[in-house]
Every structure is written in C-alpha cells, then in structure tokens.
C-alpha cells in the first residue's frame, strides 16, 4: 500500500480531517492532501511526526509490505549477527539508542530509494 493511502487510512481511522492532522504535526493542510494523493512525499522529520501521531513506525509508513515475518529473514553477515547478539545483553537505554540510529539509517536509505526510483 502506498504511503499516501496509509496516511489517509490512518487519518480516517482516527476520524481526523486533513486540517486536524496538519495541525497535530504542525504543517499546512495542502501538504496532507499532497501526501495522500501521492503528489509529494513527506520529509524525514514529517514522517517521524506522522508515525508518532498515528502510533506506528516510520518503517510501517514507508514499507509496501503489509506484514513481514522477521524470523524468516536470515542475517548472512556474521559480524552483524554478532552485533545483534551483543545488543541483547545491553541495558534498555543503550538498546533504544541503537534502534534510533538504525531507524534513521533505514529511513535515509528508503527515502534515497524513493527519490532515485519513484513508482509510477
């Protein structure tokens, strides 16, 4: 499902108008309309605000997949696998810092891909 459709569906589930959503994330209503119709893509900071206000992840907003079975995704890079195993032993605040950093890098990569390979 395209990001615009997700934004519209999430907004409607909350029974918010475009004006109400725009006010909640501090942007103009026209931006919401353009996102929902696919004319524009939200910036990284707007994506973060949308995710927060809707209670979803940025990855959910950017992903075309409905659901992902994470257990079936093999980590072939042994160094990454070792890092992820070590992260399990860290305190929650350090784990959250790593999650934030990873999410930022994933958002950057997805935004780059969207810009370089726009879907018709």
C-alpha positions in Angstrom: 0.0 0.0 0.0 1.5 3.4 -1.0 2.4 5.8 1.8 -0.4 8.3 0.8 -3.0 5.6 1.2 -1.6 4.6 4.6 -1.7 8.2 5.8 -5.3 8.6 4.6 -6.4 5.4 6.1 -4.8 6.1 9.5 -6.2 9.6 9.5 -9.7 8.3 8.8 -9.4 5.6 11.4 -8.8 8.4 13.9 -11.8 10.4 12.4 -9.5 13.4 11.8 -9.9 15.8 9.0 -6.8 16.8 6.9 -6.9 20.1 8.8 -6.8 18.4 12.2 -3.9 16.1 11.2 -2.0 19.1 9.7 -2.4 21.0 13.0 -1.2 18.0 15.0 2.0 17.7 13.1 2.4 21.5 12.5 2.2 21.6 8.7 -0.2 23.1 6.2 -3.3 21.1 5.1 -2.2 21.2 1.5 0.8 19.1 2.4 -1.5 16.4 3.9 -3.6 16.4 0.7 -0.5 16.1 -1.5 0.8 13.2 0.6 -2.5 11.4 0.4 -2.8 11.8 -3.4 0.8 10.8 -4.0 1.9 14.2 -5.4 4.6 14.6 -2.7 6.4 12.5 -0.2 6.8 13.6 3.4 10.2 14.7 4.6 12.0 12.5 7.2 11.0 14.8 10.0 7.4 14.8 8.9 7.5 11.0 8.6 8.6 10.9 12.2 5.8 13.2 13.3 3.2 11.2 11.4 4.5 7.9 12.9 4.3 9.4 16.4 0.8 10.9 16.0 -0.6 7.6 14.5 1.3 5.3 16.9 3.1 3.4 14.1 6.7 3.1 13.0 8.3 5.1 10.2 9.1 1.7 8.6 5.4 0.8 8.5 4.7 4.1 6.7 7.5 3.5 4.1 7.1 -0.2 3.6 4.9 -1.5 0.8 4.6 -4.8 2.6 1.6 -5.4 4.8 3.4 -7.7 7.2 6.9 -9.1 7.4 7.9 -12.4 9.0 11.1 -11.3 10.7 12.0 -14.7 11.9 12.4 -15.8 8.2 14.9 -13.1 7.4 18.4 -14.7 7.6 21.3 -12.5 8.7 24.1 -13.7 6.5 26.7 -11.1 7.6 28.3 -12.8 10.6 29.6 -9.6 12.1 26.1 -8.1 12.0 24.7 -11.2 13.7 27.4 -11.0 16.4 26.5 -7.3 16.9 22.8 -8.1 17.3 23.6 -10.8 19.8 25.6 -8.4 21.8 22.8 -5.8 21.7 20.6 -8.3 23.5 22.9 -8.0 26.5 22.8 -4.2 26.7 20.7 -2.1 29.0 17.4 -0.8 27.6 18.6 2.8 27.1 21.6 1.6 25.0 19.3 -0.7 23.0 17.0 2.2 22.3 19.8 4.4 21.2 20.9 1.7 18.7 17.3 1.3 17.5 17.1 5.0 16.9 20.3 5.1 14.9 19.3 2.1 12.9 15.8 3.6 12.2 17.5 6.8 11.0 19.7 4.9 8.6 16.8 2.8 7.3 14.7 5.9 6.7 17.6 7.6 4.9 18.0 4.5 2.7 14.3 4.2 1.9 14.0 7.9 1.1 17.0 7.7 -1.2 15.5 4.7 -2.9 12.1 6.5 -3.3 13.8 9.6 -4.8 16.0 7.6 -7.2 13.4 5.0 -8.2 9.9 6.7 -8.0 7.0 4.4 -8.6 4.5 5.4 -11.3 
